[in-house]
């Protein structure tokens, strides 16, 4: 029996083929009873059966194994649940016969409140607090609901039966085939599922309303939500129906199940979960209220629905063998969700917004403490930490890079081939269709961490390219990649591409002679389709700055030049003066995605500059205000008839930025509109798109002795039942500069008034609140650990509280605190957060040493354009 302990994977001598599961949840006592019969194929000689189980109490007398071709029943001589390995070991007195048999087990468990396994979520109905029972099994928590082979490669069919209170709705992956009411209880039986992995099994029991529609080929689609909120499901329903039809054509495979249910769950740790045929969501990712949701909320619903429905094919129909390939599952669903959203809402220009995914991937992967896309997983406890920006965002970005390199049509044909034959290897399918060295190319991006910075110089009618591994710390790494290089000279009509397969290479641009004169721009990584950064020599950088000011470049390229320059400045390879001068070239920028990134860069630069040269902050803030003035004046506070979705999103972000920068006119106008909103929640003066800006503006002037704005926001928070509005408020409160108020906000975040998945929105504290947040974090560590310690949300606390610091002393202090408190699930995040603090501290030092910075900033702040 000892041989089975401490192993990363289950032994392969027995394989499940079919599960017949019966469950009876008790929603008031928060527990459940169950029995399961599993058709098992014994494929190698053994007297053991080893499967997963955790936090279940197994009834040893109920356990038996009955071979299909014999009347003999085998009872185990020993039944042991090994909690640290989450395995159930059944030891029989003699070897089990090879071939099929039925394993029967009776068990009981608890409906926990940790948002994993089979858990309870709370909601209000007619003023009364009630429980619902919900599942969240990915990555490895089906074992908390029933004993099973809880690894993705052990696919089987599932026949599920639930005994539930007769007035409740009970859903599972498949349609109901029979409901038998027996007094206060009913027995609900579902169709048997196709073969699938345990992490995709789902059931939900509670009181729900729904809206319904059908696809053109008759698939019934429903959106379920709390009673009274059904109309908020209409938008997601519309998106789901169109998305299913789109994917059927794109993958050349019909949707595999007879129905699709999507359901909003009030307490939900992730954004959503792609359970086969029963997709679960946070309310904010599924519900859209015409009157009180912002344009950004609408977009969030569309992209999340498209992501989860992509998984119905990619992940559910074709499934990874082990969690090492999680990135392909999540990266692909992220990439294809943009494809679908772009097809349904072309006016959102969603592929430009994809650059936010790219940037998040580049930012995490620029750390020494990053990890390869394909990462070895040696224990179930390690899986949670790889649901990160590498798996999702770098994953999606390298897929986009490959699609761009191969061409859209060739990529789609290879993909359909992969889907049809459930091929082991996507790269092989794409290689066969394209004739390109896909495996060799992609291995350089998936098997090693990091990415290159490609330096480019223009000399003697030649472009000199050189790649080296980029680190945000400024170190030079020794990684090398096969890089799909694209570039344009002076015009988008003249585009060249080649594979950079060595450390450096020269490219003759004589054919562009007329375009490479003194003012002609040269832009690498056209449209930012490659997962790499670019460093231009001074002359090329100056030409690009000129091209930005004169609006010669596309939004994607304007975004890329800005983002690469910011990253190079952080890595101390570009002076702050150069970055600020470049930022000045964006003063007439109106593109949503470019401005959104410019705003987030001003926040980050502002924080670092405040640590390095606090005496320059008035001028720096004035300079930033000048940059945003043009777009703010164009957009104003009020929406115009028929304006674009992107302008609606941009208005809120620009006004929020001006409020954070202390812009007096913005603060006073926000205050006027907020007062009108307090008197009338439906006032046209403060629609959802500008509410956050007003809330942030209000919090800028709140102090311990001037609390009215803070109290008003708490009142709105308590009165609304819309999750999006609650989160809008939670995210605005911590922008307050008053330390006493920050302490109150953090205390409030852990109170019963805030659902535990939402507390992290209150962690984005102002620079004045960093130290308060760290003290609060240390004082509340035991409570945080107890509430969040078993899931991935605890990593958000660590990174949000630790990463904003910028001193070497703080690194030592944090290391000392965690010396005897660290747990495996935060190990990687803690290292990454400390690395960020070191990067910030070095950046502060280099800004302090920068000559003539004060004069340069003064000139920029008061320059008349």
Residue pairs with C-beta under 8 A, 6 or more apart in sequence:
1 48
1 78
1 80
1 89
1 91
4 11
4 48
4 50
4 82
4 85
4 87
4 89
5 82
5 84
5 85
5 87
6 85
7 85
8 377
8 378
8 379
9 151
9 322
10 50
10 51
10 52
10 87
10 149
10 151
10 154
11 46
11 48
11 50
12 43
12 44
13 42
13 43
13 44
13 45
13 46
13 48
14 40
14 41
14 42
14 43
14 46
14 49
14 50
14 51
15 40
15 41
15 43
15 149
15 154
16 38
16 39
16 40
16 41
16 51
16 148
16 149
16 154
16 156
17 39
17 40
17 41
17 100
17 156
17 157
18 38
18 39
18 156
18 157
18 158
18 159
18 192
19 36
19 37
19 38
19 39
19 146
19 148
19 156
19 157
19 158
19 159
20 36
20 37
20 38
20 159
20 161
21 34
21 35
21 36
21 146
21 158
21 159
21 160
21 161
22 34
22 35
22 36
22 161
22 162
22 163
23 32
23 33
23 34
23 118
23 145
23 146
23 160
23 161
23 162
23 163
23 203
24 32
24 33
24 34
24 162
24 163
24 164
25 31
25 32
25 111
25 118
25 133
25 162
25 164
25 205
26 32
26 33
26 111
27 111
27 120
27 130
27 131
27 132
27 133
27 165
27 168
27 205
28 131
30 110
30 111
30 112
30 113
30 120
30 131
31 108
31 109
31 110
31 111
32 108
32 109
32 110
32 111
32 118
32 133
32 145
33 106
33 107
33 108
34 106
34 107
34 108
34 109
34 145
34 146
35 62
35 104
35 105
35 106
35 107
36 104
36 105
36 107
36 146
36 147
36 148
37 102
37 103
37 104
38 102
38 103
38 104
38 105
38 148
38 156
39 100
39 101
39 102
39 156
40 49
40 65
40 100
40 101
40 102
40 103
41 99
41 100
42 96
42 97
42 98
42 99
42 100
42 101
43 98
44 98
45 95
45 98
46 95
46 96
47 91
47 92
47 93
47 94
47 95
47 96
48 89
48 90
48 91
48 92
49 65
49 76
49 89
49 90
49 92
49 96
49 103
50 87
50 88
50 89
50 90
51 87
51 88
51 147
51 148
51 149
51 150
52 86
52 87
52 88
52 140
52 142
52 143
52 147
52 148
52 149
52 150
52 151
53 81
53 86
53 87
53 88
53 107
53 143
53 147
53 148
54 83
54 86
54 117
54 141
54 143
54 144
55 83
55 109
55 110
55 112
55 117
55 144
56 81
56 107
56 108
56 109
56 143
56 144
56 146
56 147
57 107
57 108
57 109
58 79
58 81
58 88
58 105
58 106
58 107
58 147
59 105
59 106
59 107
59 108
60 76
60 79
61 106
62 104
62 105
62 106
62 107
63 75
63 76
63 79
63 90
63 103
63 104
63 105
63 106
64 73
64 74
64 75
64 76
64 103
64 104
65 73
65 74
65 76
65 90
65 92
65 96
65 101
65 102
65 103
65 104
66 72
66 73
66 74
66 101
66 102
66 104
67 74
67 96
67 97
67 99
67 100
67 101
68 99
68 100
68 101
68 102
69 97
69 99
69 100
70 97
74 92
74 93
74 94
74 96
75 92
76 90
76 91
76 92
77 91
77 92
77 93
78 89
78 90
78 91
79 88
79 89
79 90
79 91
80 88
80 89
80 91
81 87
81 88
81 89
82 88
82 89
86 140
86 143
86 150
86 380
88 105
88 147
90 103
105 147
107 146
107 147
109 117
109 118
109 144
109 145
111 118
111 119
111 120
111 131
111 133
112 118
112 119
112 120
112 144
113 119
113 120
113 267
114 790
114 791
115 121
115 136
115 267
115 268
115 269
115 756
115 757
115 791
116 136
116 141
116 144
116 269
116 790
116 791
117 135
117 136
117 137
117 141
117 142
117 143
117 144
117 145
118 133
118 134
118 135
118 144
118 145
118 203
119 133
119 134
119 135
119 136
119 267
120 131
120 132
120 133
120 134
120 267
121 131
121 132
121 134
121 206
121 265
121 266
121 267
121 268
122 129
122 130
122 131
122 132
122 266
122 267
123 129
123 130
123 132
123 206
123 207
123 226
123 266
124 130
124 721
125 207
125 226
125 227
130 206
130 207
131 206
132 204
132 205
132 206
132 207
132 265
133 203
133 204
133 205
133 206
134 204
134 206
134 265
134 267
134 268
134 280
135 142
135 145
135 201
135 202
135 203
135 204
135 275
135 280
136 268
136 269
136 270
136 273
136 280
137 145
137 150
137 198
137 199
137 200
137 201
137 202
137 275
138 199
138 200
138 273
139 199
139 323
139 326
139 380
139 383
139 384
139 387
140 150
140 151
140 199
140 380
140 383
141 150
141 199
142 148
142 150
142 198
142 199
142 201
143 150
143 198
148 198
149 156
149 198
150 198
150 199
151 197
151 198
151 322
152 197
152 199
152 319
152 320
152 321
152 322
152 323
153 197
153 319
153 321
153 322
154 197
154 198
155 195
155 196
155 197
155 319
156 195
156 196
156 198
157 192
157 193
157 194
157 195
157 196
158 173
158 192
158 193
158 196
158 201
159 190
159 192
159 193
160 172
160 173
160 174
160 189
160 190
160 193
160 201
160 203
161 187
161 188
161 189
161 190
162 170
162 172
162 187
162 188
162 203
162 205
163 185
163 186
163 187
163 188
164 170
164 185
164 186
164 188
164 205
165 184
165 185
165 186
166 181
166 182
166 183
166 184
166 185
166 186
167 207
168 205
168 206
168 207
169 204
169 205
169 206
169 207
169 208
169 224
170 186
170 188
170 203
170 204
170 205
171 202
171 203
171 204
171 205
171 224
171 261
171 263
171 278
172 190
172 202
172 203
172 204
172 278
173 190
173 193
173 196
173 200
173 201
173 202
173 257
173 275
173 276
173 277
173 278
174 190
174 191
174 192
174 193
174 257
174 258
174 259
174 277
175 190
175 191
175 220
175 258
175 259
176 188
176 189
176 190
176 191
177 189
177 190
177 191
178 187
178 188
178 189
179 186
179 187
179 188
179 189
180 186
180 187
191 258
193 276
193 277
194 256
194 257
194 276
196 276
196 316
196 319
197 319
200 274
200 275
200 276
200 316
201 275
201 276
202 273
202 275
202 276
202 278
202 280
203 278
204 224
204 263
204 265
204 278
204 280
207 226
207 227
208 224
208 225
208 226
208 227
208 263
209 224
209 225
209 226
209 227
209 228
209 229
209 230
210 222
210 223
210 224
210 225
210 230
210 233
211 222
211 223
211 230
211 231
211 233
211 234
211 237
212 220
212 221
212 222
212 237
213 221
213 237
213 238
213 241
214 220
214 221
214 241
215 221
215 241
215 244
215 245
215 255
216 245
217 248
217 254
219 244
219 255
219 257
219 258
219 259
219 260
220 258
220 259
220 260
221 237
221 240
221 241
221 244
221 259
221 260
221 261
221 262
222 237
222 259
222 260
222 261
222 262
223 230
223 233
223 234
223 236
223 237
223 240
223 261
223 262
223 263
223 264
223 286
224 233
224 261
224 262
224 263
224 264
225 232
225 233
225 263
225 264
225 283
225 286
225 287
226 264
226 266
229 264
229 287
232 287
232 288
232 289
233 262
233 264
233 286
233 287
234 288
235 288
235 298
235 301
235 302
236 262
236 286
236 287
236 288
236 301
236 305
237 262
239 301
239 302
239 305
239 306
239 344
240 260
240 262
240 305
240 309
242 344
243 305
243 306
243 309
243 340
243 344
244 255
244 260
244 309
246 340
246 343
246 344
247 255
247 309
247 310
247 312
247 313
247 336
247 340
248 254
248 255
250 336
250 339
250 412
251 313
251 314
251 415
251 416
251 419
252 416
252 419
252 420
253 313
253 317
253 416
253 419
253 420
255 312
255 313
256 312
256 313
256 316
256 317
257 276
257 277
257 312
259 277
260 277
260 279
260 309
260 312
261 277
261 278
261 279
262 279
262 280
262 281
262 286
262 305
262 308
263 278
263 279
263 280
263 281
263 286
264 281
264 282
264 283
264 286
264 287
265 280
265 281
265 282
265 283
266 283
266 723
266 755
267 755
267 756
267 757
268 280
268 281
268 282
268 283
268 757
269 757
269 791
269 792
269 793
270 282
270 387
270 792
271 281
271 282
271 285
271 304
272 279
272 280
272 281
272 282
272 285
272 286
272 304
272 307
272 308
273 279
273 280
273 281
273 308
274 307
274 308
274 309
274 311
274 312
274 315
274 316
274 333
276 312
276 316
277 312
279 308
279 309
281 304
281 308
282 723
282 757
283 723
283 724
284 297
284 300
284 723
284 724
284 727
285 300
285 301
285 304
285 305
286 301
286 304
286 305
287 293
287 301
287 722
287 723
287 724
288 297
288 298
288 301
289 722
289 724
291 682
291 688
292 688
292 720
292 722
292 724
292 725
293 688
293 722
293 724
294 648
294 649
294 652
294 688
294 689
294 691
294 692
294 724
294 728
295 645
295 648
295 649
295 689
296 649
296 652
296 689
297 688
297 724
298 645
299 341
299 348
299 350
299 645
299 649
302 341
302 344
302 345
303 337
303 338
303 341
303 350
304 337
306 336
306 337
306 338
306 340
306 341
307 333
307 334
307 336
307 337
308 333
309 340
310 332
310 333
310 336
310 337
310 340
311 329
311 333
313 419
314 329
314 332
314 333
314 336
314 419
315 329
315 333
317 419
317 422
318 418
318 419
318 422
319 329
320 326
320 328
320 329
322 377
323 377
323 383
323 386
324 374
324 375
324 376
324 377
325 374
326 383
326 386
326 387
326 391
327 373
327 374
327 386
327 390
327 391
327 392
327 394
327 395
327 446
328 395
328 426
330 387
330 391
330 392
330 395
330 396
331 373
331 391
331 392
331 393
331 394
331 395
331 396
331 397
331 398
331 399
332 395
332 396
332 399
334 357
334 392
334 393
334 395
334 396
335 395
335 396
335 399
335 400
335 403
338 350
338 351
338 354
338 396
341 348
341 350
342 348
342 350
342 351
345 645
347 644
347 645
347 646
348 645
348 646
349 555
349 592
349 593
349 646
351 556
352 555
352 556
352 559
352 591
352 592
352 593
353 592
353 593
354 396
354 400
355 528
355 556
355 559
355 560
355 563
355 593
355 597
356 593
356 596
356 597
357 392
357 393
357 396
357 397
358 393
358 397
358 400
358 528
358 531
359 563
359 597
360 389
360 393
361 389
361 390
361 392
361 393
361 394
361 395
361 396
361 397
361 531
362 394
362 397
362 451
362 531
362 533
362 563
362 567
363 389
363 472
363 567
364 370
364 388
364 389
364 390
364 393
364 394
364 832
365 389
365 390
365 394
365 449
365 450
365 451
366 450
366 451
366 470
366 471
366 472
366 567
366 571
367 471
367 472
367 473
367 832
367 835
367 836
368 471
368 473
368 475
368 835
369 828
369 831
369 832
369 835
370 390
370 449
370 450
370 832
371 386
371 390
371 449
371 828
372 390
372 446
372 447
372 448
372 449
373 390
373 391
373 394
373 395
373 398
373 445
373 446
373 447
374 446
374 447
375 386
375 390
377 383
377 386
379 824
381 824
381 825
382 824
384 791
384 792
384 795
384 825
385 792
385 795
385 825
385 827
385 828
385 829
387 792
390 449
394 531
397 531
398 442
398 445
398 446
398 531
400 529
401 445
401 484
401 529
401 530
401 531
402 411
402 430
402 438
402 441
402 442
403 411
404 484
404 527
404 529
404 530
405 436
405 441
405 484
405 497
405 529
406 414
406 430
406 434
406 436
406 438
407 434
410 430
410 433
410 434
411 430
413 433
414 426
414 429
414 430
414 431
414 432
414 433
414 434
415 426
415 429
415 430
417 423
417 429
417 432
417 433
418 426
418 429
418 430
421 429
423 429
425 439
427 438
427 439
427 442
428 438
428 439
430 436
430 438
431 437
431 438
431 439
437 482
440 482
441 482
441 484
441 499
444 480
444 481
444 482
445 451
445 481
445 531
448 479
449 479
450 469
450 470
450 471
450 477
450 479
451 469
451 470
451 479
451 481
451 531
451 532
451 533
452 467
452 468
452 469
452 470
452 479
452 480
452 481
452 483
452 532
452 533
453 467
453 468
453 469
453 470
453 532
453 533
453 534
453 535
453 564
453 568
454 465
454 466
454 467
454 483
454 485
454 500
454 524
454 525
454 532
454 533
454 534
454 535
455 465
455 466
455 467
455 468
455 534
455 535
455 536
455 537
456 463
456 464
456 465
456 466
456 522
456 524
456 534
456 535
456 536
456 537
456 540
457 463
457 464
457 537
457 540
458 464
458 509
458 516
458 522
458 537
458 539
458 540
461 508
461 509
461 510
461 513
461 516
462 506
462 507
462 508
462 509
463 487
463 506
463 507
463 509
463 522
464 504
464 506
465 485
465 500
465 504
465 505
465 506
465 507
466 503
466 504
467 480
467 481
467 483
467 500
467 503
467 504
467 532
468 476
468 477
468 503
469 476
469 477
469 478
469 479
469 480
470 477
470 532
470 533
470 567
470 571
471 477
471 571
472 567
472 570
472 571
472 836
472 839
473 571
473 835
473 838
473 839
473 842
474 571
474 572
474 573
474 842
480 503
481 500
481 532
482 499
482 500
482 501
483 499
483 500
483 530
483 532
484 497
484 499
484 529
484 530
485 497
485 498
485 499
485 500
485 524
485 525
485 530
486 495
486 496
486 497
486 524
486 525
486 526
486 527
486 529
486 530
487 495
487 496
487 497
487 522
487 523
487 524
487 525
487 526
488 494
488 495
488 496
488 522
488 523
488 526
489 496
489 509
489 512
489 515
489 516
489 520
489 521
489 522
490 512
490 515
490 516
490 520
490 521
490 522
491 515
492 526
492 554
494 512
494 515
495 526
496 507
498 505
498 507
509 516
509 522
512 520
516 522
519 543
519 546
520 543
521 540
521 543
521 544
521 546
521 547
521 552
521 553
522 536
522 540
522 543
522 544
523 544
523 547
523 553
523 557
523 561
524 534
524 536
525 532
525 534
525 560
526 557
527 554
527 556
527 557
528 556
528 557
528 559
528 560
533 564
533 567
533 568
534 560
534 564
535 564
535 568
535 573
535 574
536 544
541 565
541 578
541 582
544 553
544 561
545 581
545 582
545 585
547 553
548 558
548 561
548 582
548 585
548 586
549 585
549 588
551 588
553 561
555 591
555 593
555 594
558 586
558 589
558 591
558 594
559 591
559 593
559 594
559 597
561 582
562 582
562 583
562 586
562 594
562 597
562 598
562 601
563 597
563 601
565 574
565 578
565 579
565 582
566 579
566 601
566 604
566 605
568 574
569 575
569 576
569 578
569 579
569 605
569 843
570 839
570 843
571 839
572 842
572 843
572 846
575 850
576 605
576 609
576 847
576 850
576 853
577 850
577 852
577 853
577 856
577 857
579 605
580 605
580 623
580 856
580 857
580 860
581 856
581 860
583 598
583 601
583 602
583 627
584 623
584 627
584 860
584 863
586 594
586 595
586 598
586 627
587 626
587 627
587 629
587 630
587 865
588 630
589 595
589 598
589 630
589 631
590 631
590 634
590 650
591 646
592 646
592 647
592 649
592 650
592 653
595 628
595 631
595 650
595 653
595 654
596 649
596 650
596 653
598 627
599 628
599 653
599 654
599 656
599 657
602 624
602 627
602 657
602 661
603 657
603 660
605 620
606 617
606 620
606 621
606 624
606 661
607 767
607 804
607 806
608 806
608 840
608 843
608 844
608 847
609 616
609 617
609 620
609 847
610 617
610 767
611 767
611 806
611 807
611 840
611 844
612 843
612 844
612 845
612 847
612 848
613 847
613 848
613 853
613 854
615 854
616 853
616 854
616 857
619 854
619 857
619 858
619 860
619 861
620 857
620 861
621 661
621 662
622 861
622 862
623 857
623 860
623 861
624 657
624 661
625 658
625 661
625 663
626 861
626 863
628 654
628 657
628 658
628 661
631 650
631 654
632 654
632 655
632 658
632 666
635 647
635 650
635 651
635 654
636 651
637 651
637 655
637 669
637 673
637 685
637 690
638 684
639 647
639 648
639 651
639 687
639 689
648 689
649 689
651 689
651 690
651 693
652 689
652 690
652 691
652 692
652 693
655 666
655 670
655 690
655 693
655 694
655 697
656 692
656 693
656 696
658 666
658 693
659 666
659 667
659 670
659 693
659 696
659 697
659 700
660 696
660 700
660 735
662 700
666 693
666 697
667 697
667 700
667 701
670 693
670 694
670 696
670 697
670 698
671 694
671 697
671 698
671 701
672 685
673 683
673 685
673 686
673 690
673 694
674 686
674 694
674 695
674 697
674 698
674 709
674 712
676 683
676 685
676 686
677 683
677 685
677 686
677 691
677 694
678 712
681 716
686 694
688 724
688 725
688 728
691 725
691 728
692 728
692 731
692 732
695 713
695 728
695 729
695 732
695 733
696 732
696 735
698 709
698 710
698 712
698 713
698 732
699 709
699 710
699 713
699 732
699 733
699 735
699 736
699 741
700 735
700 736
700 737
701 709
702 708
702 709
702 710
702 736
702 738
702 741
703 738
703 740
703 741
704 738
704 740
704 741
707 741
710 733
710 736
710 741
710 744
713 729
713 732
713 733
714 729
714 748
716 725
716 729
717 725
717 726
717 729
717 730
717 753
718 753
720 726
723 758
726 758
727 758
727 761
730 749
730 754
730 758
730 761
730 762
731 761
731 762
731 764
733 745
733 748
733 762
734 742
734 745
734 746
734 762
734 763
734 764
734 765
734 766
734 769
735 764
735 765
735 766
736 742
736 745
736 766
736 769
737 766
737 768
737 769
738 768
739 768
739 769
739 771
739 772
742 765
742 766
742 768
742 769
742 772
742 773
743 772
743 776
745 762
745 765
746 762
746 763
746 765
746 772
746 773
746 776
747 776
748 754
748 762
749 759
749 761
749 762
749 763
750 759
750 780
750 783
750 784
750 787
754 762
756 787
756 788
756 793
757 793
760 793
760 796
760 797
760 800
763 773
763 796
763 797
763 800
763 801
764 800
765 772
765 773
765 804
767 804
770 804
770 805
773 800
773 801
774 801
774 802
774 805
777 784
777 797
777 801
778 817
781 821
784 794
784 797
785 794
785 823
788 794
788 797
789 823
789 825
790 825
791 825
792 825
794 825
794 826
795 825
795 826
795 829
798 826
798 829
798 830
798 833
799 829
799 832
799 833
802 814
802 830
802 833
802 834
802 836
802 837
803 833
803 836
803 837
804 840
805 811
805 814
805 837
805 840
806 837
806 840
806 841
806 843
806 844
807 837
807 841
807 844
808 838
808 841
810 837
810 841
811 834
811 837
811 838
811 841
814 830
814 833
814 834
814 837
815 834
818 830
822 830
847 853
